[in-house]
Every structure is written in structure tokens, then in C-alpha cells.
Amino acid sequence: MFSPSSTQAPRSAAPLTGPAAPWRDWMALALLMFPVLLVAVDNTALTFALPEIARSLDVGGIQLLWIVDAYPLVLAALLVSMGNLGDRIGRRRLLLIGSTGFAAVSAATAFAPSAEWLIAGRAALGVFGAMLMPSTLSLIRNIFTDPNRRRLAIAVWAAGFSGGAALGPIFGGWLVEHYWWGAVFLVATFLLLPLLAFGRVLIPESKDANPGRVDVPSIALSIFTMAPFVYGIKEFAVHGLGPTAAVFMLFGLVMGVLFVRRQQKIDSPMLDVSLFKNKVFSTAIIANVLSLFSMTGFIYFFAQHLQLVEGQSPMEAGIAMIPALLATVIAGLLVVPLVKKIRPGYVVAGGLTLSAVGYFVAVVGDHSSGPVFLLSALTVLAVGVGAAETISNDLILASVPADKSGAASAISETGYELGSLLGTAVLGSILTASYQHNLVIPDGVAGHAAEKSGETLAGAVDVASTLPDPLAEALTAAARVAFDSGVHITAAIGLVLMAGAAALAAVVLRRVPKAQ
């Protein structure tokens, strides 16, 4: 086992049942993959249902935004609290409660008669979704006590996210095309049935043997930290760094400081902030956040490139990205035996370096040469993310006692959410700002058409479809040039961040020994 695990030995009675036979361990993992796939598919599939939802329920722009945002806001706000709750009442119990609630609310949301009902349903799904993800990773930590088997199980767990993300665009588009928008929600009910039917039998229970008392102020502070901060990030992504975004992010940071101070003072902290003093734990968290940052940021502008520059449909764009997402899965599985020969810190650093190389290719390359070029860059980046995520997740779990794995998993999951949000928000905002600054609108495009063209590449493409051919071609060409200039800038930022993260991992994690 990696050396971090020896810093704090697992407390007694972490698993409540005896060690299971290997086949039961893998059956338990198979059941745990259902909620993982569900969350990953749900995050991307909804995008393709939004136009139909807007038409069917007569949804306004603000309501549509809340349909999208209600789920991640509630999810991010409750992840740490739910991870702590799972440590106290039992992670399997929390997982089954969350799965039951998620299935029931999904079924009700599928038949929502109004936008308000749908927004409320999405918020409720965030509550139950926050119960699912910390439970899955912490249960893996307790089911697979052998380091090598645990590492492989984590690789499969991470592959579930990538596989779900790959299936989401295709699956969502197919459901909306062949059924109706509610099918995107209804499918969650069926996906969770195997877990609800067999989870209590095949998944062993585990929890903290000495959880201490529940601290309500800590729960409130954690919610007031995450929800405003995540909302501020989303405001920043849509409107730039204005007063609203700044106030919400600042408020979240202030609450975060108060939360940390309270955890340091009380006898039974909700979150053991001393974990962050462990350099292996904190560096692995940073690696996770930046891996997701790089992946989602790249996919954000690559998806637009495929649809708006190359003219592909959403489903075609989703299919085009499957090779890269499969590369993430394969890389995550292949690095499992690699850490027996190479120190895990160097594997994480190597993965982050590959991500930097993917961004480097995007910086120096010619984007007009077709989608294959950027797809190659994304594939290189995806291989690096798959390798780094698998090992960094294992380091996170190996560096904490088994009875604190729920809290550690919640921190890791919060890192996933923040990485995804920051990748889209930060790089997306920079891309939009660069586009708006560099766009040269051709003479003959004025008024509302010019204003719409100057906002986004999608707006320019929509305007071009209403113009005479010569002017339409000129506007489209100018918009694509401005967009590509933004891609070069955001790719350069991604390159710097990934290179810095790789150097940090190589230095801080270099002393972690090879796996046995």
C-alpha cells in the first residue's frame, strides 16, 4: 500500500461485516457503478432535452437557466454534509436512501407539468444525488482493502464517469428524438433498480466507529460556502466578473473561512481539515480538480467547434468525441499495474504532462485543418486525465483512515464538481471575451444582427443563416477566426495550468513509494 495510509491507521470496526469473497466484492462494485453512470449520463443528457423542454413547457430564459443550475447548486452545497452523514449513519444506508429518492423524484420530474415543478424536481435530485457519489467512492475504500484491487476498482469507478459522459450526448439525443424530454429523467428510475434490489445483500455496510455529535452550524456553514460560491462561478461564466458574481463568490469564501475555523475548534468536526495538512492528500485533490478543469474546458470549446465550425449535429459531435473519452477509460485501467513499477507521483505527473501536451497541440496547431486535429489533441489530453485521475483518487483514499473515507470522498467529489464548473466558467468566459474582442463584423451587418453576432459564435452563425450568401460567408469566416483566436488563448492557459500541476505532483508526490 502507498505510504500515506500508514500515517493514520484505519480505526477498528470500519466495515460492519466480515471480509467478503472476491466475487462479492466485484458484484458490489458492479452495483455501485449504476449510480455513477446515472450521474455522469444525467449531467450531459439534459443538454439535449432543453430545447424540447422550452417548447413543451413554454419556459423562459431565466427559468431554463434554473432548470440547468438547480441540480449542481444543491449537489455542490450538500456533498460535504452528505459525506459526513454517511460516515455517521452508514454509507450503504445513505446510498440506498439516496437511490430511492433519486428514482422516485426522477419519475415525478419526467412528467412535470410546469417549469416550476421541473426546477423543484431538479433541486430535489441534487439533494439525493449528493447522497450517491460520496457513498460510492467511500464504500469502494472499505470493500477493497487490498491496495491493488482497490486501485483497479477506482479505475473502473473513474471509467464509469468517462463512459457516462460519452453516452450522455448520444443517449440524450436518441431519447428526445424517439420519445419525449421526460424520458431523460425516467431512465434514472430503471438504472437504479438493480442497486435497490440487490444492494443490501451484496454491498457491506461501513461507517465511522466514533462519529461524535452532529454540529448543525457546521452543516449550515458548509452549505453557505458551496452554494453561493458555485452560483458566483456560474454568474461569472454567463455575465463576466460583475457585482453579482463577485458578491456571491466573496460571500462563499467568507463562509468557507468561518467553516474552517469552526472545524478547528469543535471536538467533533464535520470535516477533518487537518487532512489538508497531509501533502499527499491535498496535492492529489489539486490534481483531480485541474484534471477535470482541463477536460471540461477543452470539451467546451471543442463541442462548439464541431457543431458551429464543422457543421456537425449535436449527436454527431457526441459520437466524434467517443474515441477521446474511451481513451480516458483505457488509460485509467492501464495505469493500475504501472504503479508497481513507477512511483505513483510520477504517474500522476506524467498524466498531467500529457494533458499539457494536448493543450500545447491546440495552441500551436492549425484549427482550420478539420476536426481530426483537435480530436487528436483531445485524445492526448484524455489519456493524461484518465491516468492522473485514477491514481490521484487512490492516493486520496489511501491517505485517510477507512472510517473517514466518506468525508474524504466528499472532498474528492466536491473537487470534481468545482473542476468541471471552473473548466467551463473560467475557460468559457475567456473564450467568449476573446471572441468578442477579436471579431471584425463585415460592413453590411448592423443593428441587432451585429449585436447578436458580437455575443457568441452561435449568434453569428444564426445571423449568417439570414443573410445573402456573400455577406453570410464573410460573417461566418470572421466569426470563426475570432473564435479560433480565443481557443488559442484558452489552450495556452490550460497548458500553463497543467504544466504547473505536473511539476507540483512530481515534487510533492515523489516520495510516495511504488505499489506492492
C-alpha positions as CSV (number, residue, x, y, z in Angstrom):
1,M,0.0,0.0,0.0
2,F,1.1,3.6,-0.6
3,S,2.9,5.1,2.4
4,P,0.2,7.8,3.1
5,S,-2.0,5.1,4.5
6,S,0.5,4.4,7.2
7,T,0.3,7.9,8.6
8,Q,-3.1,7.1,10.2
9,A,-4.1,3.5,10.6
10,P,-7.8,2.7,10.0
11,R,-9.8,2.5,13.1
12,S,-11.3,-0.7,14.2
13,A,-14.7,-1.8,13.1
14,A,-14.8,0.3,10.0
15,P,-16.5,-2.4,8.0
16,L,-19.5,-3.7,9.9
17,T,-19.4,-7.1,8.1
18,G,-16.7,-9.6,7.7
19,P,-14.5,-9.7,4.6
20,A,-16.5,-10.7,1.5
21,A,-15.4,-13.2,-1.0
22,P,-13.7,-11.6,-4.1
23,W,-16.7,-12.3,-6.3
24,R,-19.0,-10.5,-3.9
25,D,-16.6,-7.5,-3.9
26,W,-16.8,-7.2,-7.7
27,M,-20.6,-7.7,-7.7
28,A,-20.8,-4.9,-5.1
29,L,-18.7,-2.7,-7.4
30,A,-20.9,-3.6,-10.4
31,L,-23.9,-2.3,-8.4
32,L,-22.1,0.8,-7.3
33,M,-21.5,1.6,-11.0
34,F,-25.2,2.2,-11.6
35,P,-25.4,5.5,-9.7
36,V,-22.0,6.6,-11.1
37,L,-23.2,6.0,-14.7
38,L,-26.5,7.7,-13.8
39,V,-24.9,10.9,-12.6
40,A,-22.5,11.1,-15.5
41,V,-25.2,10.5,-18.1
42,D,-27.6,12.8,-16.4
43,N,-25.1,15.7,-16.5
44,T,-24.7,15.6,-20.3
45,A,-28.0,14.1,-21.5
46,L,-30.2,17.0,-20.1
47,T,-28.5,19.4,-22.5
48,F,-30.2,17.8,-25.5
49,A,-33.6,17.9,-23.8
50,L,-33.6,21.6,-23.1
51,P,-35.0,22.8,-26.5
52,E,-37.9,20.4,-26.3
53,I,-38.5,21.3,-22.6
54,A,-38.5,25.0,-23.6
55,R,-41.1,24.3,-26.3
56,S,-43.3,21.9,-24.3
57,L,-43.5,23.9,-21.0
58,D,-43.2,27.4,-22.5
59,V,-40.1,28.0,-20.4
60,G,-38.5,31.5,-20.3
61,G,-34.8,32.2,-20.4
62,I,-34.4,32.6,-16.6
63,Q,-36.4,29.5,-15.9
64,L,-34.3,27.5,-18.4
65,L,-31.2,28.6,-16.6
66,W,-32.5,27.5,-13.3
67,I,-33.6,24.1,-14.7
68,V,-29.9,23.6,-15.6
69,D,-28.4,25.2,-12.4
70,A,-30.7,23.9,-9.6
71,Y,-29.2,20.4,-9.6
72,P,-25.4,21.3,-9.5
73,L,-26.0,24.1,-7.0
74,V,-27.8,21.9,-4.5
75,L,-25.4,19.0,-5.2
76,A,-22.3,21.0,-4.6
77,A,-23.8,22.6,-1.5
78,L,-24.6,19.3,0.2
79,L,-21.7,17.0,-0.9
80,V,-19.5,17.5,2.2
81,S,-22.5,17.3,4.6
82,M,-23.8,14.1,3.0
83,G,-20.3,12.5,3.0
84,N,-20.2,13.2,6.8
85,L,-23.7,11.9,7.2
86,G,-22.7,8.6,5.5
87,D,-19.8,8.3,7.9
88,R,-22.3,8.5,10.8
89,I,-25.3,6.5,9.7
90,G,-23.7,4.1,7.3
91,R,-22.6,4.6,3.7
92,R,-24.7,1.8,2.3
93,R,-27.7,3.1,4.1
94,L,-27.2,6.6,2.8
95,L,-26.6,5.2,-0.7
96,L,-29.9,3.3,-0.7
97,I,-31.8,6.3,0.7
98,G,-30.3,8.5,-2.0
99,S,-31.1,5.9,-4.7
100,T,-34.7,5.5,-3.6
101,G,-35.2,9.3,-3.5
102,F,-33.4,9.9,-6.8
103,A,-35.5,7.2,-8.6
104,A,-38.8,8.5,-7.1
105,V,-38.1,12.2,-7.9
106,S,-36.8,11.3,-11.4
107,A,-40.1,9.6,-12.2
108,A,-42.1,12.6,-10.9
109,T,-39.9,15.1,-12.7
110,A,-40.3,13.2,-16.0
111,F,-44.0,14.2,-16.0
112,A,-43.5,17.8,-14.7
113,P,-46.5,19.9,-15.9
114,S,-44.7,23.2,-15.4
115,A,-41.3,24.9,-15.3
116,E,-41.6,25.5,-11.6
117,W,-42.3,21.8,-11.0
118,L,-39.3,20.9,-13.1
119,I,-37.0,23.3,-11.2
120,A,-38.1,21.9,-7.9
121,G,-37.6,18.4,-9.2
122,R,-34.0,19.2,-10.3
123,A,-33.3,20.7,-6.9
124,A,-34.6,17.6,-5.1
125,L,-32.5,15.5,-7.4
126,G,-29.5,17.5,-6.2
127,V,-30.3,16.5,-2.6
128,F,-30.4,12.8,-3.4
129,G,-27.6,13.0,-5.9
130,A,-25.3,14.4,-3.1
131,M,-26.1,11.1,-1.2
132,L,-24.9,8.9,-4.0
133,M,-21.4,10.0,-5.1
134,P,-19.5,10.2,-1.8
135,S,-21.1,6.9,-0.7
136,T,-19.9,5.0,-3.8
137,L,-16.2,6.0,-3.5
138,S,-16.1,5.6,0.3
139,L,-17.7,2.1,0.0
140,I,-15.0,1.1,-2.5
141,R,-12.4,2.2,0.0
142,N,-13.9,-0.2,2.6
143,I,-14.8,-3.1,0.3
144,F,-11.4,-3.3,-1.4
145,T,-8.9,-3.4,1.4
146,D,-6.1,-4.8,-0.8
147,P,-4.4,-1.8,-2.4
148,N,-4.0,-3.4,-5.9
149,R,-7.7,-4.5,-6.1
150,R,-8.8,-1.1,-4.7
151,R,-6.7,0.7,-7.3
152,L,-8.4,-1.3,-10.1
153,A,-11.8,-0.7,-8.6
154,I,-11.2,3.0,-8.5
155,A,-10.1,2.8,-12.2
156,V,-13.4,1.2,-13.0
157,W,-15.2,3.8,-10.9
158,A,-13.5,6.6,-12.8
159,A,-14.2,4.9,-16.1
160,G,-17.9,5.0,-15.2
161,F,-17.8,8.8,-15.2
162,S,-16.0,8.9,-18.6
163,G,-18.2,6.3,-20.1
164,G,-21.3,8.0,-18.8
165,A,-20.1,11.3,-20.2
166,A,-19.6,9.7,-23.6
167,L,-23.0,8.1,-23.6
168,G,-24.8,11.2,-22.4
169,P,-24.9,13.2,-25.6
170,I,-25.8,10.2,-27.7
171,F,-28.3,8.7,-25.2
172,G,-30.0,12.0,-24.5
173,G,-30.3,12.9,-28.2
174,W,-31.7,9.5,-29.0
175,L,-34.3,9.6,-26.2
176,V,-35.6,13.0,-27.1
177,E,-35.7,12.2,-30.7
178,H,-37.6,8.9,-30.3
179,Y,-39.7,9.6,-27.1
180,W,-40.0,12.9,-25.3
181,W,-37.9,15.0,-23.0
182,G,-39.2,13.3,-19.8
183,A,-37.5,10.0,-20.9
184,V,-34.2,11.6,-20.0
185,F,-35.4,11.7,-16.3
186,L,-37.4,8.5,-16.4
187,V,-34.5,6.3,-17.4
188,A,-32.9,7.1,-14.0
189,T,-35.6,5.1,-12.3
190,F,-34.8,2.0,-14.2
191,L,-31.0,2.4,-13.9
192,L,-31.2,2.3,-10.1
193,L,-33.5,-0.7,-9.8
194,P,-30.6,-3.3,-9.7
195,L,-28.9,-1.3,-6.9
196,L,-32.2,-1.1,-4.9
197,A,-32.9,-4.8,-5.4
198,F,-29.5,-6.3,-4.5
199,G,-27.6,-3.5,-2.8
200,R,-28.5,-4.5,0.8
201,V,-27.4,-8.1,0.1
202,L,-24.2,-7.6,-1.8
203,I,-22.8,-4.3,-0.5
204,P,-21.3,-4.4,3.0
205,E,-22.2,-1.6,5.4
206,S,-19.5,0.6,6.8
207,K,-19.3,3.8,8.9
208,D,-17.2,5.7,11.4
209,A,-17.0,3.8,14.7
210,N,-16.8,7.1,16.7
211,P,-18.7,9.7,14.7
212,G,-19.2,12.2,17.5
213,R,-22.2,14.6,17.7
214,V,-23.8,16.4,14.7
215,D,-22.9,20.0,14.5
216,V,-25.7,21.9,12.8
217,P,-23.8,25.2,12.4
218,S,-21.1,23.4,10.5
219,I,-23.7,22.0,8.1
220,A,-25.1,25.4,7.6
221,L,-21.7,27.0,7.0
222,S,-20.8,24.3,4.5
223,I,-24.0,25.0,2.5
224,F,-23.5,28.7,2.7
225,T,-19.9,28.2,1.5
226,M,-20.5,26.0,-1.5
227,A,-23.9,27.2,-2.9
228,P,-23.0,30.9,-3.2
229,F,-19.5,30.2,-4.5
230,V,-20.7,27.8,-7.2
231,Y,-23.5,30.3,-8.1
232,G,-21.0,33.0,-8.4
233,I,-18.9,30.9,-10.7
234,K,-21.9,30.3,-12.9
235,E,-22.7,34.0,-13.0
236,F,-19.1,34.7,-13.9
237,A,-19.4,32.2,-16.7
238,V,-22.5,33.8,-18.2
239,H,-22.1,37.5,-17.4
240,G,-18.4,38.0,-16.6
241,L,-17.0,39.3,-13.3
242,G,-19.7,41.7,-12.4
243,P,-21.1,42.8,-9.0
244,T,-23.4,39.7,-8.6
245,A,-20.6,37.2,-9.3
246,A,-18.1,39.0,-7.1
247,V,-20.6,39.3,-4.1
248,F,-21.6,35.6,-4.2
249,M,-18.1,34.3,-4.6
250,L,-16.8,36.6,-1.8
251,F,-19.7,35.6,0.5
252,G,-18.9,31.9,-0.2
253,L,-15.2,32.5,0.6
254,V,-16.0,34.3,3.9
255,M,-18.4,31.4,4.9
256,G,-15.6,29.0,4.0
257,V,-13.2,30.7,6.3
258,L,-15.7,30.6,9.1
259,F,-16.4,26.9,8.4
260,V,-12.7,26.0,8.6
261,R,-12.2,28.0,11.8
262,R,-15.2,26.2,13.4
263,Q,-13.8,22.8,12.4
264,Q,-10.6,23.6,14.1
265,K,-12.3,24.5,17.4
266,I,-15.0,21.9,17.9
267,D,-14.4,18.4,19.4
268,S,-16.3,16.5,16.6
269,P,-15.6,18.4,13.4
270,M,-17.8,17.7,10.4
271,L,-14.8,17.8,8.2
272,D,-11.3,17.0,9.5
273,V,-9.5,20.0,7.9
274,S,-6.2,18.6,9.3
275,L,-6.4,16.2,6.3
276,F,-5.2,19.0,4.1
277,K,-2.0,19.2,6.1
278,N,-1.2,15.9,4.5
279,K,0.6,17.0,1.4
280,V,-0.2,13.8,-0.5
281,F,-4.0,14.3,0.2
282,S,-4.0,18.0,-0.8
283,T,-1.8,17.5,-3.9
284,A,-4.0,14.7,-5.1
285,I,-7.1,16.9,-4.6
286,I,-5.4,19.6,-6.7
287,A,-4.5,17.1,-9.4
288,N,-8.2,16.0,-9.5
289,V,-9.6,19.5,-9.8
290,L,-7.2,20.5,-12.5
291,S,-7.7,17.3,-14.5
292,L,-11.4,17.9,-14.6
293,F,-10.7,21.6,-15.3
294,S,-8.6,20.7,-18.3
295,M,-11.0,18.1,-19.7
296,T,-14.3,20.0,-19.4
297,G,-12.7,23.2,-20.6
298,F,-11.4,21.5,-23.7
299,I,-14.6,19.7,-24.4
300,Y,-16.5,23.0,-24.0
301,F,-14.8,24.7,-26.9
302,F,-14.3,21.5,-29.0
303,A,-18.0,20.8,-28.9
304,Q,-18.7,24.3,-30.2
305,H,-16.1,23.9,-32.9
306,L,-17.6,20.6,-34.1
307,Q,-21.1,22.0,-34.3
308,L,-20.6,25.6,-35.3
309,V,-17.4,25.4,-37.3
310,E,-17.6,21.9,-38.8
311,G,-21.4,21.9,-39.1
312,Q,-22.0,18.7,-37.2
313,S,-25.2,17.9,-35.3
314,P,-25.1,17.5,-31.5
315,M,-25.3,13.7,-31.8
316,E,-22.6,13.6,-34.4
317,A,-20.4,15.8,-32.2
318,G,-21.0,13.5,-29.3
319,I,-20.1,10.5,-31.4
320,A,-16.9,12.2,-32.6
321,M,-15.7,12.6,-29.0
322,I,-16.2,9.0,-28.1
323,P,-12.6,7.9,-29.0
324,A,-11.2,10.5,-26.7
325,L,-13.5,9.6,-23.8
326,L,-12.8,5.9,-24.4
327,A,-9.1,6.8,-24.2
328,T,-9.7,8.2,-20.7
329,V,-11.3,4.8,-19.7
330,I,-8.5,2.7,-21.1
331,A,-5.7,4.9,-19.7
332,G,-7.3,4.7,-16.2
333,L,-7.3,0.9,-16.4
334,L,-3.8,0.5,-17.8
335,V,-2.0,2.6,-15.1
336,V,-3.2,0.3,-12.4
337,P,-0.3,-2.2,-12.8
338,L,2.0,0.6,-13.8
339,V,2.4,2.0,-10.3
340,K,4.0,-1.3,-9.2
341,K,7.0,-0.3,-11.4
342,I,6.8,3.5,-11.3
343,R,6.2,5.7,-8.3
344,P,2.5,6.9,-8.3
345,G,3.6,10.5,-8.0
346,Y,5.4,10.2,-11.3
347,V,2.4,8.5,-12.9
348,V,0.2,11.4,-11.8
349,A,2.8,13.9,-13.0
350,G,3.1,12.1,-16.3
351,G,-0.7,12.1,-16.8
352,L,-0.9,15.9,-16.2
353,T,2.1,16.4,-18.5
354,L,0.2,14.5,-21.3
355,S,-2.8,16.9,-20.6
356,A,-0.4,19.8,-21.1
357,V,0.8,18.3,-24.3
358,G,-2.8,18.1,-25.6
359,Y,-3.2,21.8,-24.9
360,F,0.2,22.5,-26.5
361,V,-1.0,20.9,-29.7
362,A,-4.1,23.0,-29.6
363,V,-2.0,26.2,-29.1
364,V,0.4,25.7,-32.0
365,G,-1.8,23.8,-34.5
366,D,-3.9,25.0,-37.4
367,H,-7.6,24.6,-36.4
368,S,-8.8,25.0,-40.0
369,S,-7.4,21.6,-40.9
370,G,-10.5,19.8,-39.8
371,P,-11.8,18.1,-36.7
372,V,-9.2,15.3,-36.7
373,F,-6.5,17.8,-35.5
374,L,-8.4,18.9,-32.4
375,L,-9.7,15.4,-31.8
376,S,-6.1,14.2,-31.7
377,A,-5.3,16.9,-29.1
378,L,-8.3,16.0,-27.0
379,T,-7.3,12.3,-27.1
380,V,-3.8,13.0,-25.8
381,L,-5.3,15.2,-23.1
382,A,-7.9,12.5,-22.2
383,V,-5.2,9.8,-21.8
384,G,-3.5,12.1,-19.3
385,V,-6.6,12.8,-17.4
386,G,-7.5,9.1,-17.2
387,A,-4.1,8.2,-15.8
388,A,-3.9,11.1,-13.4
389,E,-7.4,10.7,-12.0
390,T,-7.2,7.0,-11.2
391,I,-4.0,7.3,-9.2
392,S,-4.8,10.6,-7.5
393,N,-8.2,9.2,-6.3
394,D,-6.4,6.2,-4.9
395,L,-3.9,8.4,-3.1
396,I,-6.8,10.4,-1.7
397,L,-8.4,7.3,-0.2
398,A,-5.1,5.7,0.9
399,S,-4.1,8.8,2.8
400,V,-7.0,8.8,5.2
401,P,-8.3,6.3,7.8
402,A,-11.0,3.9,6.5
403,D,-13.6,5.3,8.8
404,K,-13.1,8.9,7.4
405,S,-13.4,7.7,3.8
406,G,-16.8,9.3,3.4
407,A,-15.6,12.8,4.3
408,A,-12.5,12.3,2.0
409,S,-14.7,11.0,-0.8
410,A,-17.0,14.0,-0.4
411,I,-14.0,16.4,-0.7
412,S,-12.9,14.5,-3.8
413,E,-16.4,14.7,-5.3
414,T,-16.5,18.4,-4.5
415,G,-13.3,18.7,-6.3
416,Y,-14.9,17.0,-9.3
417,E,-17.8,19.5,-9.3
418,L,-15.5,22.5,-8.9
419,G,-13.1,21.3,-11.6
420,S,-16.0,20.9,-14.0
421,L,-17.5,24.2,-13.2
422,L,-14.2,26.1,-13.3
423,G,-13.2,24.5,-16.6
424,T,-16.4,25.7,-18.3
425,A,-16.7,29.0,-16.4
426,V,-13.1,30.3,-16.5
427,L,-12.0,29.0,-19.9
428,G,-15.5,29.6,-21.3
429,S,-15.5,33.2,-20.2
430,I,-12.1,33.8,-21.5
431,L,-13.0,32.3,-24.8
432,T,-16.2,34.4,-25.1
433,A,-14.3,37.6,-24.1
434,S,-11.6,36.9,-26.7
435,Y,-14.2,36.2,-29.4
436,Q,-16.0,39.5,-28.7
437,H,-12.7,41.4,-28.7
438,N,-11.3,40.0,-31.9
439,L,-14.5,39.8,-34.0
440,V,-14.4,42.1,-37.0
441,I,-18.0,42.4,-38.2
442,P,-18.2,42.9,-42.0
443,D,-19.8,46.0,-43.5
444,G,-23.5,45.4,-44.2
445,V,-24.2,43.7,-40.8
446,A,-25.6,46.3,-38.4
447,G,-28.1,46.8,-35.7
448,H,-29.5,43.8,-33.8
449,A,-27.7,41.4,-36.2
450,A,-24.4,42.9,-35.4
451,E,-25.1,42.9,-31.7
452,K,-26.1,39.2,-31.8
453,S,-23.1,38.3,-33.9
454,G,-20.8,40.0,-31.5
455,E,-22.0,38.0,-28.5
456,T,-21.2,34.4,-29.4
457,L,-20.2,32.2,-32.4
458,A,-23.6,30.6,-32.2
459,G,-25.2,34.0,-32.6
460,A,-23.0,34.8,-35.6
461,V,-23.9,31.5,-37.3
462,D,-27.7,32.2,-36.7
463,V,-27.4,35.7,-38.2
464,A,-25.4,34.4,-41.1
465,S,-28.2,32.0,-42.0
466,T,-30.5,35.0,-42.7
467,L,-28.0,37.0,-44.9
468,P,-27.3,36.8,-48.6
469,D,-24.5,34.3,-49.5
470,P,-21.5,36.7,-49.9
471,L,-22.2,38.6,-46.7
472,A,-23.1,35.3,-44.8
473,E,-19.8,33.8,-45.8
474,A,-17.8,36.9,-44.8
475,L,-19.5,37.0,-41.3
476,T,-19.1,33.3,-40.8
477,A,-15.4,33.4,-41.7
478,A,-14.8,36.4,-39.4
479,A,-16.6,34.7,-36.6
480,R,-14.6,31.5,-37.0
481,V,-11.3,33.4,-37.0
482,A,-12.3,35.3,-33.8
483,F,-13.4,32.0,-32.2
484,D,-10.1,30.3,-33.0
485,S,-8.1,33.2,-31.6
486,G,-10.0,32.6,-28.3
487,V,-9.3,28.8,-28.5
488,H,-5.6,29.5,-28.8
489,I,-5.6,31.8,-25.7
490,T,-7.7,29.4,-23.5
491,A,-5.5,26.4,-24.7
492,A,-2.4,28.4,-23.6
493,I,-3.9,29.0,-20.2
494,G,-4.7,25.3,-19.9
495,L,-1.2,24.4,-20.9
496,V,0.3,26.6,-18.2
497,L,-2.0,25.2,-15.5
498,M,-1.4,21.6,-16.5
499,A,2.4,22.0,-16.6
500,G,2.3,23.7,-13.2
501,A,0.2,20.9,-11.8
502,A,2.5,18.2,-13.2
503,A,5.5,19.9,-11.6
504,L,3.7,20.1,-8.3
505,A,2.8,16.4,-8.4
506,A,6.3,15.4,-9.4
507,V,7.9,17.3,-6.5
508,V,5.3,16.7,-3.7
509,L,4.4,13.1,-4.5
510,R,7.8,11.8,-5.5
511,R,8.4,10.2,-2.1
512,V,5.3,8.0,-2.2
513,P,6.6,4.5,-2.8
514,K,5.7,2.1,-5.6
515,A,2.7,-0.1,-5.0
516,Q,3.4,-3.6,-3.6
